[in-house]
Amino acid sequence: MSLILVMAHAPLASALKQCVEHVFPDDAHAVLTLDVPADEHPLHTLQSARALLSQHPQQPVLVLCDVLGATPCNVATQLAKDKPIRVCSTPLQFDRGGRKFDELVNDFVLEDPGANVIK
């Protein structure tokens, strides 16, 4: 199953996961969150993100960030150098359209494997 990692300024990542739980209650386990405190050093955030993703080494990952150019997005871009992930710098939005969770994620993850950052 594909995963979504929401990396955003605290407490937005956790709040967005709660929204996903309403839309996709059976797939909430596939949404990982990393709330980034405003005063956290980017290297610490990168270490935390790597540790989180290391628990799921074989799964496709879509990383969603809250602000282009801010620490969560910059760290996600660094992650894309380590692992074939996709980074989307737009807020989490689902147009479910009757599709399943995996289909939505794979639309982003598999769309263009060469482009790791979607703006």
Stockholm file with secondary structure:
# STOCKHOLM 1.0

chainA/1-119         MSLILVMAHAPLASALKQCVEHVFPDDAHAVLTLDVPADEHPLHTLQSARALLSQHPQQPVLVLCDVLGATPCNVATQLAKDKPIRVCSTPLQFDRGGRKFDELVNDFVLEDPGANVIK
#=GR chainA/1-119 SS CCEEEEEEETTHHHHHHHHHHHHCTTTGGGEEEEEECTTCCHHHHHHHHHHHHHTSTTSCEEEEESSTTSHHHHHHHHHHHHSCEEEECSCCCCCCTTCCHHHHHHHHHTTCTTCCEEC
#=GC SS_cons         CCEEEEEEETTHHHHHHHHHHHHCTTTGGGEEEEEECTTCCHHHHHHHHHHHHHTSTTSCEEEEESSTTSHHHHHHHHHHHHSCEEEECSCCCCCCTTCCHHHHHHHHHTTCTTCCEEC
//
